[in-house]
C-alpha cells in the first residue's frame, strides 16, 4: 500500500494522506468546527492545485476532523476584519476554491461525518460525490443571522431541485441525511463507523478507471449541464469522438470484447 503523509505536522490545518492513488484531504480545525478561515481556504486551494498536477492521484476525498464537518466561513475572523475590501477578498477566495473543486480533472468525494452548514454545505454541494454518516446534518442558516447564504446558493441550487434549495435558504433549518439523499445533495448514507470504508470503496472503484476518461467525463458533465439540449448533444458528440480516438478507449473496448481486465495507459 502506497501511503504518503503530505502534512508537515499533525496539527496542520489541512492534512493530506495518499493511499493507492487516492488523496485524502482532512480539514483540521476541530475546535472551530473546521470553519473556512482565510488560511484554511488557502491551504485547501494549494492542495487542489498540486493535485491537479499529480499524475499519481486519481481520486480526491475531502473530510474533516472533530465533531463537525465544516461550519462555513470563520465569522470571528470576518468580524475582526470588517470592511468591504476584506469581505470581497474572502468571497473571491471562496469562489475560486469551490470552482477549483468542480474544475479539478479528478473526481472529488466529500466524506461528511458531521454537521455541514453555510459554506460547509457549499463545500459538500461542490464535490462531485458525497458520502455521509447517518448523524450528519446540512443547512444554509445565514438567514438566521442576517447574512443570506448567497454564495453557498450557487452550489446548492446546482445540486438539488430549485424549490428545495429555496426552502433551505429561506428557513435556515437543518436537514438530515435521509432528506439530503432524497434531494440529491449526497449520494450515500452509512453508519458512522462504516464511513471510511464506504468512502474508500467508492474511491477505489472510481480509481480503477482510466484517469484520462475520468478527466474527459467530469469536464463534459459540467459543461453540458449549462447548455441547451441541442448544444449539449453537439458538444458531447464531439467529446465522444475525441474520446473514441484515445488509446484507453481502444484498450477498454478490446478488453471488453476479449473478456479481460483493461490496462490503462492514460492516453
Protein Blocks (a to p, Z undefined) as FASTA:
>chain_A
ZZddfbfbfkbcbdcddeehiacddddbfknoopacfklmmmmmmmmmmmmmmmkbmbdc
dddedjbfbecjafklmmmmgcjklmmmmmmmmmmmmmmmmmpccdcddddfbdcehjlm
mmmmmpmbdcddfkbccddfklmnopacfklmmmmmmmpcfklmmmmmmnopacdfklmm
mnopambdcdfklmmmmmmmmmmmmmmpcfklmmmmmmmmmmmmmpcfklmmmmmmmmmm
mmmmpmklmmmmmmmmnopacddehZZ
